[in-house]
Amino acid sequence: QGVVRRVSHGAVCISTMEACSASLNYYQYIIHHRFGYFEAKQSRASRLQLAAIHLATSSSTPDENLGMTGEERAVNLLRASWTNRPLSAAESSALNNISSLADGLSPTISLLCHEITMCSKQLDFLHGHPSKDAPSLSPCLAGATYSNGVANRRVSSRVFLSRFEESRAGVSAAKHMPPAKFEQNIQLPKCRVSNEDLREIECLMEKLRQSRVLHIAAPTKSKIPQDEFPLGMIATSVASSRLGKDIIDELRESWDMYQLSTQTPPATVDGNTLTELLGLKAYVELRRKDAEKYIVRGLTDVHDHWYSPGHALLQLVGIVPAPTRADLCEMAVHPSKIDDFNPMLSPDTRVNLVESIIIWLSLCVYEDKVNRLISLYQAGNLEEYTLELAVKTVWRESDHPYWRIFEVENALQIRQEQYHVAQSLIHNQGQVMQLNMGKGKTRVILPMLVMFYSFKKSRDAVTRLHFLSALYEEAFGYFSNHLCA
């Protein structure tokens, strides 16, 4: 942790306390397994610190690992850091650091910093320390520079603010120059990776479920309880009343059921399982790469159009961005984003492209699943292996692409029971359900519901979640880190 500064010769340093007794704190970042960029899920302050580093090291050339410039990545991190709660000292310091780095260089980031600062103070009175600062005016120079760049399409679409962001930042809505009226005639053949490949993969999974999980011996039951009822000494005195007797009887019945429970021996698999898993991994990876190559080609290749030389120049200078895997996820729920990369595709090709993106998302989920199965098998954790193998998708990906994106981003697969619970709550308004601990209520089911209502076409209400006070901060942090970051 520290202040990010640009120094001579393009170098960047992080200033920290130099005293020998100083306490040096740090943030931990991990590289996303699919998208390849640094993830900052530790806290909002860690995201802001990472945004400052990306902004300070940014250049006009896209970073090879990010697939975008440092400025564009910093914009994404700032959006993920938006809040209407008061900023902590570390968050405020990091935001001021970003604002100073962006001054005169990135009007979009200057406006986003201003917006986050203003929004974080709007509800100060609810947190017991009303702000005495008068609302400041929006940075006029940054607003004018931003509006001019957007109006003349001199900047990448990745640094465009949304209409809501422009309004909250206090700048007049930038008049976006309408894109050139291209004849949308670029046709691409259908992708050779189709839903048939997904069905083939699921068939191979089913064969593993049906024939490769064996048991050493049949389950056995104990004929008599192995241990005596632990409350036997006090049962007589407690059972003197009718209520006490009912309680003791229930506890005794539960104890006997536990003692007589079926003891299932550990599972084992035959020797060909690892070979089959490795073969399945190679097949899924090949199909995923083929689908990805087709999608990227459709978004970047315009050689059959009269405007291809001009489009190539815009790609070269970064005004037309190069698509990343994270961009593909966004297109699955916002197909209009395709225009940011290739506005010359025919309507039929656009439909094919969106279908291919959803198939690509499913292949990513299968690829992560096979990797988990191989890791569990090689670690000898056959019980977890069997549970993971039993998970299958029982819903249509095209109906809920945002759930697929959630799976890809978090390297998981929604279990059947989690989907059924979410569907029951969606279709039965006002229903109350009680779920066991560890079944993914907070980590999976609630995010599914939040995304469903957020992407619902007719949003006539605001989604609100209620948590016990003891769980509130943990839940808030999880949703902030996994649905926003």
Secondary structure, 3 states (H helix, E strand, C coil): CCEEEECHHHCEEEECCCCCCCCCCCCCCEECCCCCCEECCCCHHHHHHHHHHHHHCCCCCCCCCCCCCHHHHHHHHHHCCCCCCCCCHHHHHHHHHHHHHHCCCCHHHHHHHHHHHHHHHCCHHHHCCCCCCCCCCCCHHHHHHHHHHHHCCCCCHHHCCCHHHHHHHCCCCCCCCCCCCCCCCECCCCCCCCHHHHHHHHHHHHHHHHHCEEECCCCECCCCCCCCCCCHHHHHHHCCCHHHHHHHHHHHHHHHHHHCCCECCCEEECCCHHHHHHHHHHHHHHHHHHHHHHHHHHHHCCCCCCCHHHHHHHHHHCCCCCCCHHHHHHHHHCHHHHHHCCCCECHHHHHHHHHHHHHHHHHHHHHHHHHHHHHHHHCCCHHHHHHHHHCCCCCCCCCCHHHHHHHHHHCCCCCHHHHHHHHHHHHCCCCCCCCCCCCCHHHHHHHHHHHHHHCCCCCCCCCCCCCCHHHHHHHHHHHHHHHHC
